[in-house]
């Protein structure tokens, strides 16, 4: 199997991904979606004899895989040979792990001074919690973001792991890596990118901190404009037990929302910014929404400027006309996957949607690297082939 030939803007960029979970693999998938040649270094224990498919871990799509025993000297040599030809390396181990494996930044940059070494952690490479275990929910908790999400009087609500792992983690790793890669093209020097989920999530909350500083946000949940405090920024149940999402912030959009909802002629309706009467407005909105089904309301509001949309399930979203028209999702072997994003006018992105099979391209990649003792490497367990 030859080298990947991506058609996106990162075509020609070579990435080595040390296999991990969550935000690291997703960041590597983003780079692969954009056209980079991503080689995932899987553990030899991940190789399943006789397997022919990579499963349904879509974050491994568009990649090639080599299975390597990172604790063996020969295995480490294989990875360092990959590093010599790479532009980027991504890893998501706890701080100090790759150093102990002989694959830390100093080891890799000694082999390739132009390498961008991307590190993905929750707490960061340094700090009092850097050596602690953790997950998305804990990382966003210490940034204040989790505290801010939820209804008044209720507990914080967990926003899946989209906010921390993928927005505060993966996206910031990709931005950092691409920035360092761009800089290396002029300086000729690589560098280490320390992407921490805590840092990224805190950075995402800049807008909320600005509103709080300006007296436009209270440091408690469920009482503000964008956290369900305002009745015109919330979700409402419909006649069929489904929901509509309302975000009618600007006065002209609020007016359209009121018109379509059928409340335009009710003279005693509370004003949009009459906080004292927000509970009353919420009750009026809720009663109106209960008179029709979700899909009936959707037909009335969309297309339109009322800033109201149906709340779709994950399966519904993949097949909804709004999304199929833009090909937001695509289907591969009976499963829907989100399409690559963003979109480019000239260097169009694409993906085959096929997750890499651990060790599926081990022999091919070793041949590309110039190894002549492939069978010996396999026999001693330094590498493995599916």
N, C-alpha and C positions, 0 to 999 in steps of 0.2 A: 504493500500500500504506500503510495507516494505521499509527499508532504501535502498538507491541506492548502488549498488555494482559495482563500476567502475572497469575496468580492466587495466587502465593505471597506470603509476608510482605513481600517487597521491592517489591510492585506499586506503581508510581508513582515509584520511584527511577530516576533517569536516569544512565546510565554511558557515558562515552566511553572506548573502548579504542584506544590507538595500537598497531597490529598488531605482534606480535613472535612469539616461539616459546616453547614450553614452559610454565613456571609462570605467566607473565602471562596468556596466553589461557585457561589452565585456571581461574585465579582469576576471570576475567571470565565464564567458563561457569558457575561456581558461583553468581555473582550473577544470571546469567540464569535458571538453574534455580530460584532462589529468587524469581523474578518480576520482577527489574529489567529495564528497557528498555535493552539494551546495544547501542550503535552502535559497530561496529568500523571504525576508519579504516584501510583497506588501502592499500597502495601502488598507484599506477596501473599499474605493471608487472605486478601480480598479476592484472589483468583479462585474461580470455581471450575474444576475440571469438567469439560464437556459443555460449559455454558457458551451460548452463541449470541446472546443479547445482553445489553447493558441495563435491563430493567426499566423502571419508570422514574428514575431520578433525573428529571429534566434539567437540573442545574449542571449535569455533565454532558449536555448535548453539544455537538459541534467540536468535540475534543478528541484527541487520540490518547491512548493510555499505555504506559509502560509500568510493569509491576517490579518494584525494587525493594530489597531488604536494606533499609537505610542504616541498620546497625552493623552491617558487614563492610569491610574495607573495600571490597570490589564493588559493592553496591554504591557506596559513597563515590567511588571513582566514576561510576556511570553517571550519577547526577551532576558531578562537577564537569564532566564532558558535555552534558546538556547545557550547563551554565555558560560554558565557553562560547556557545553559539546563540545564546538567548539575549533578548533585550530586557526581559522582565522575569523576575521570580516572585511568586506569591506563596506565603506560608501563614498558617493560622495556629501554630502551636503556642503553648505558654512561653513567656520570656525565658530564654536560656536553653530551650530544648534543641534548637537547630545548632547552637554553638557546641553543645555536648556531642552532637552527631558529626561534628566537623563540617557542617553545612551552613554556618552562620554568615553574617554579612562580611566579616573579614576574610573568611575562607573563600567565599564566592567572588567578592570584588578583587581578590588577589588573582583569580583566574580570568576575570572579565571586568576591568576597571569602569566600563561604561554601563554595567548592569544596574537596573533599577530594582531594588530589593524591597518588595512590599510586604509589610507585616500587619496581620489582622488579629487584634485581640479585643477583649471587652474592656479591660481596665487600663490598657496601655503598657508600654515597655518598662515604664518606671512609675513609682508612686507606691503608697502604702498598701494598695490592694493588688498590685501587679502580679503577684504570685498566687492569688486566690482564684478558686474556681468560680464560675458564674454563668448566667444565661441572660438573655434579653431582658426579662422582667426585672432583674436586679439592676442591670446597667441603667435602664431608663428610670428606675426608682430613685437613684441617687442624683439624677440630673434635674429633678423636679417635674419632668414631663409626665410621669405616671400620676403624680399627685393632681395634676391639672385636668385629667381626663375622667369624666363621670358626671353624674347628676348631683344636684344639691342635696345634701343630707345623706348621700349614699357613699359607698366605698369607691376607691379608684377602680376604673374599668380597664382591663387588659386589652390593648389594641392589637391582638395577635402579636407575632414577632416581626411585623413589617416595619415598625417605627425604629426599633433598636438595631436588630441584626442587619436588615437590608437597607433602610434609609440612612441610619446613623453609622452603619458599618460598611456594607458592600459599596454603596455609592461614594462614600468618602475615600475608600481605598482606591477605587477606579479613578476618581478625580485626582488623587494624589499621585498615583502611578503615571497617569497620562501627562500630568504637569511635569513630573520629574523626567519622563521620557522626552518631552519636548525640549526641556532645558538641556538634557544631555546631548542633544543634536547640535547644540552650539558650543557647549563647554567641553564635550568629549569625556565627561565624568559622570559616573553613576552616583547613586546615593540611596539611603535607607528611608522608606516611607513608613512612619509609625501611625497606623490608622487604628484608633480606639473607638469602640462603640459609644463610650461615655462622652468622648470629645465631640463626635459627630452629632449625637442626639442633642447635646447642649447647644451646639452651633445651630441646629435646626430650630431651636426655640428663640432665636434672636428676635423675631417679630413679636412674640409674646412678651419678652423682657422689655422691648421698646414701648409696647402699649402700657405695661405696668408702670414704667418710668414716667409715662405721660399722663398717668391717672385714669387711663381708659380700661384698666384690667385689675380685678381684685385677685389676690393670691389665695383664692379658694374656688373649688370647682362648682360648675353648674349654675353660676350666677352671672356669667359674662356673655358677650355677644356671640362668641363662636363655640361655646361649650354646652349648648342646650339651655343656657340661661334665658336667651331671647326666644320667644315663641315662633319667630320667623326664621330660626336656624335650628331645626329639630326634625325628628321623624314622627310620622303620624300613621296610626293604624287605619286601614280601610275596611270596607264592608266584608271583604273575604278574608280578613285576618292577616293580610299582607301590609306592606308599608310604603309610604312615599317620603322622600327626603326633600326638605324645604331649606333653601338658602337664599331667601329674598332680602338681601341686605340693602342695596341701593333703593332710594325712594321710587324711582320709575319701575324697578322690577317688583318692588313690594306692591305697588299699585296694580300691576298686572296680575300678581299672585292673588290679590284680594278679588279682582274682577273675575278671574276664571273660577275661583273657589265659590263664587256666587254671593259674596258678602259686600259687594260694592255699594249697594243701596242702603245698607244698615247704618243709619246715622249715629247710633250709639256705640259703634265699634271703637274700642280703645285706639288711640293713636299709636303709630309704630314704635315710638320711643318713650311712651308713657310707662315707665318701669313699674309704677304702683299698680297698674292694671294689666301687666303682662300675664298673670295667672288667668284673668278673665279672657284675654285674647286667646290664650292657649286652649281653653275650654271651647271657645267658639270655633276655632280651627279644627279641633279634634272632632267635634260634632259634625261639622261639614264633611270632613274626610270619610266619616263612617257611613255616608249616604251612597257611596259608589265604591266599586271594586278598584283595586290598584290599576288594572289595565284600562279601565274606563277613565280614570283620572289621567293616566299617562297619555291617552289619546287627546285629551283636552289641553294638557299643558305642553306637549311636545309635538312638533317643534314650536318654540315660543320663548318669550322672555320673562316668564314667571319664576325662573330658577327653581323648578321643581322637577324631580326625576323619580322613577320607580326604583325601589330597593330590590335588586335582583340577586338570586342565589348564584353561586359560582357556576353551576351548570347552566342556569338560565342566561347568564352573561355571555357565555361562549356561543350561544345560538341566537342572541337577540339581534334584530335587524340593525340597531344602531351600531353594533360592533361588527356584524358580518359585512356591512357596507364598507367599513374601513379595514376589514381583515385584521381586526385586533387579535384574534385567535386563529390558529390553524389546527387541523386535525392530522394526527399521525398514528397509524395502527390502532384506530378506535379511541384515541385519547386526545382531548383538546389541550393545547399549550398556548401561552401568550406569545405573540409574534415579537421579533426583535424590535427594540425601540431605542432611540428615536429614529426618524426616517430621514433619508438623505436623497437629494435630488439627482446626484450623479453617481456616487459610490454606493449603490443600493445594497442594503444588507439582506442576508438570507441565512436560513439554517435548515438542515435536513431533519432536525428534531430527534436525531438518534443519540441516546445517551451512550457514552463511551463504555465499552466492556473492559473491566479491570484486566490489564495485561493483554488486551486484544491486539496491540500493535508492537509488543515488546521486540520481537525479532526484527521487524522492519525498522524500528527506531535505532536499534543497536547497529544495524547495517548502515544506516545513514550516518551514524557517528563514527563509523570506520572500525568497529570491533570485528576482529577476525576469529575470536574464540567464543562465539555465541553459545555453542553447545556446552562448553565448559562452564560458562557463567550460569547457564540453566541447571546444569548438573550439580553445581555446588550450592545452589539456592540463592545466589546473589540477585538473581532476577527470576521471573516466572512468566510463562506465556499461557494465555487462555486457550 
